[in-house]
Amino acid sequence: MAPLVKPPSEGDLLKLDLDKNYTREVVTLLSGTAYALGAVLGQFTDGANAGKYALSPDAAADPDVGNQVAAAVLIQAVDATEGDATGVVIKRGPAIVARGMLVFDASVDDTDKVAAKIAQLTTLGIVARENV
C-alpha cells in the first residue's frame, strides 16, 4: 500500500502571522499561471494589468513589466490558467515564512537573485527563515 502524502498547507509556509486582519489581503492574480503555495508575487504598477499580481521576475530578466519588486507571498495555491483569479496573500508583516517553501519566478535562478527577493520581502516585514 502506498503511503499517504499530504500536500503542503498554509501552516507549512506561514510560521508567524501576528494579526491576520493586518497582514493579509485578497488580491487579483494575473491569468495564465497556476500559482503555487508560497509564490513570491509582484504587483503591476501601470498598464492594462495595473493592480494585479504575478510571479515577481528578476529585474534584469524582464525590466519593463512593472512587477519586479516582490510585494507579497501567496498563502494558498490558485489556478489562474483560464482567467484572472483571486488569492490570499501576506502583504505586510510582522510575519515569518519558511524560506524553503517560497516559490520564485523562473528568472530568479541563483542565490543572489533569491537573496534580493528575500530582501524585498524583508522590507515589508515578511521574514523568510530556514528550518522554522
Kinemage of the C-alpha trace (Angstrom):
@kinemage 1
@onewidth
@group {chain A} dominant
@subgroup {mainchain}
@vectorlist {calphas} color= white
{ca met a 1} P 0.000 0.000 0.000
{ca ala a 2} L 1.345 3.423 -0.973
{ca pro a 3} L 1.923 5.902 1.841
{ca leu a 4} L -0.494 8.770 2.211
{ca val a 5} L 1.173 12.014 1.176
{ca lys a 6} L -0.333 15.272 2.382
{ca pro a 7} L 0.153 18.279 0.085
{ca pro a 8} L 1.805 21.371 1.574
{ca ser a 9} L -0.523 23.629 3.525
{ca glu a 10} L -0.612 27.197 4.799
{ca gly a 11} L 0.880 26.004 8.094
{ca asp a 12} L 3.926 24.627 6.295
{ca leu a 13} L 4.614 28.058 4.782
{ca leu a 14} L 3.397 30.559 7.353
{ca lys a 15} L 5.120 30.296 10.727
{ca leu a 16} L 4.031 33.583 12.315
{ca asp a 17} L 1.249 35.965 11.392
{ca leu a 18} L 0.512 38.289 14.311
{ca asp a 19} L -2.656 39.956 13.012
{ca lys a 20} L -4.441 38.335 10.073
{ca asn a 21} L -6.625 41.410 9.622
{ca tyr a 22} L -3.488 43.500 9.037
{ca thr a 23} L -1.016 41.216 7.259
{ca arg a 24} L -3.336 39.524 4.753
{ca glu a 25} L -5.165 40.815 1.704
{ca val a 26} L -7.227 39.349 -1.112
{ca val a 27} L -5.629 40.212 -4.459
{ca thr a 28} L -6.232 39.575 -8.156
{ca leu a 29} L -3.765 37.185 -9.775
{ca leu a 30} L -2.960 37.605 -13.455
{ca ser a 31} L -4.288 34.863 -15.707
{ca gly a 32} L -2.128 32.284 -17.435
{ca thr a 33} L -0.473 30.604 -14.448
{ca ala a 34} L -1.238 28.017 -11.804
{ca tyr a 35} L 0.248 29.754 -8.752
{ca ala a 36} L 1.757 27.546 -6.067
{ca leu a 37} L 1.510 27.961 -2.323
{ca gly a 38} L 4.400 30.243 -1.349
{ca ala a 39} L 4.628 32.064 -4.690
{ca val a 40} L 6.584 35.318 -4.368
{ca leu a 41} L 4.492 37.899 -6.189
{ca gly a 42} L 4.992 41.372 -7.563
{ca gln a 43} L 2.255 43.923 -8.221
{ca phe a 44} L 1.924 45.565 -11.621
{ca thr a 45} L 2.143 49.321 -11.236
{ca asp a 46} L 0.859 50.524 -14.616
{ca gly a 47} L -0.623 49.430 -17.920
{ca ala a 48} L -3.510 47.075 -18.556
{ca asn a 49} L -2.561 44.845 -15.613
{ca ala a 50} L -2.168 47.626 -13.035
{ca gly a 51} L -3.050 46.420 -9.543
{ca lys a 52} L -2.847 42.707 -10.431
{ca tyr a 53} L -0.212 40.326 -9.071
{ca ala a 54} L 2.008 37.741 -10.780
{ca leu a 55} L 5.264 35.939 -10.047
{ca ser a 56} L 7.935 38.573 -9.457
{ca pro a 57} L 10.702 38.207 -12.074
{ca asp a 58} L 14.320 39.217 -11.774
{ca ala a 59} L 14.540 42.900 -12.752
{ca ala a 60} L 17.305 42.324 -15.309
{ca ala a 61} L 15.402 39.473 -16.996
{ca asp a 62} L 12.208 41.445 -17.584
{ca pro a 63} L 12.741 45.161 -16.830
{ca asp a 64} L 9.543 46.539 -18.355
{ca val a 65} L 6.743 44.507 -16.810
{ca gly a 66} L 6.324 46.553 -13.604
{ca asn a 67} L 6.173 43.706 -11.092
{ca gln a 68} L 9.898 43.174 -10.490
{ca val a 69} L 9.738 44.088 -6.803
{ca ala a 70} L 8.463 41.339 -4.503
{ca ala a 71} L 5.269 42.645 -2.909
{ca ala a 72} L 3.540 39.617 -1.360
{ca val a 73} L 3.606 35.863 -0.682
{ca leu a 74} L 0.660 33.705 -1.745
{ca ile a 75} L -0.652 31.544 1.106
{ca gln a 76} L -2.822 29.233 -0.976
{ca ala a 77} L -2.426 27.566 -4.350
{ca val a 78} L -4.531 29.283 -7.022
{ca asp a 79} L -5.179 28.101 -10.569
{ca ala a 80} L -5.454 31.192 -12.766
{ca thr a 81} L -4.707 29.414 -16.051
{ca glu a 82} L -8.126 30.158 -17.550
{ca gly a 83} L -8.509 33.737 -16.323
{ca asp a 84} L -7.719 36.192 -13.557
{ca ala a 85} L -8.395 34.750 -10.111
{ca thr a 86} L -8.361 35.936 -6.521
{ca gly a 87} L -5.981 34.713 -3.848
{ca val a 88} L -4.988 35.495 -0.283
{ca val a 89} L -1.502 36.875 0.281
{ca ile a 90} L 0.709 38.048 3.093
{ca lys a 91} L 1.147 41.669 2.048
{ca arg a 92} L 2.974 43.051 5.092
{ca gly a 93} L 4.453 41.919 8.364
{ca pro a 94} L 5.057 41.154 11.017
{ca ala a 95} L 5.136 37.670 9.527
{ca ile a 96} L 7.590 34.787 9.276
{ca val a 97} L 7.549 32.351 6.363
{ca ala a 98} L 9.538 29.177 5.762
{ca arg a 99} L 12.234 30.043 3.225
{ca gly a 100} L 12.206 26.542 1.744
{ca met a 101} L 8.521 26.895 0.853
{ca leu a 102} L 8.949 30.058 -1.237
{ca val a 103} L 8.368 29.677 -4.984
{ca phe a 104} L 10.112 32.103 -7.327
{ca asp a 105} L 9.735 33.067 -10.973
{ca ala a 106} L 11.989 31.029 -13.297
{ca ser a 107} L 14.204 34.101 -13.844
{ca val a 108} L 15.120 34.114 -10.134
{ca asp a 109} L 17.608 31.326 -10.706
{ca asp a 110} L 20.637 31.847 -8.460
{ca thr a 111} L 21.393 32.599 -4.829
{ca asp a 112} L 21.988 36.316 -5.402
{ca lys a 113} L 18.616 36.768 -7.112
{ca val a 114} L 16.845 34.771 -4.400
{ca ala a 115} L 18.585 36.878 -1.736
{ca ala a 116} L 17.398 40.046 -3.496
{ca lys a 117} L 13.771 38.842 -3.480
{ca ile a 118} L 14.011 37.866 0.185
{ca ala a 119} L 15.454 41.301 0.988
{ca gln a 120} L 12.482 42.909 -0.789
{ca leu a 121} L 10.095 40.837 1.341
{ca thr a 122} L 12.018 41.788 4.477
{ca thr a 123} L 11.390 45.482 3.786
{ca leu a 124} L 7.671 44.621 4.010
{ca gly a 125} L 8.152 42.940 7.395
{ca ile a 126} L 7.911 39.435 5.890
{ca val a 127} L 10.896 37.484 7.208
{ca ala a 128} L 11.967 34.244 5.485
{ca arg a 129} L 13.666 31.828 7.875
{ca glu a 130} L 15.354 28.483 7.371
{ca asn a 131} L 14.229 25.487 9.435
{ca val a 132} L 11.253 27.066 11.170
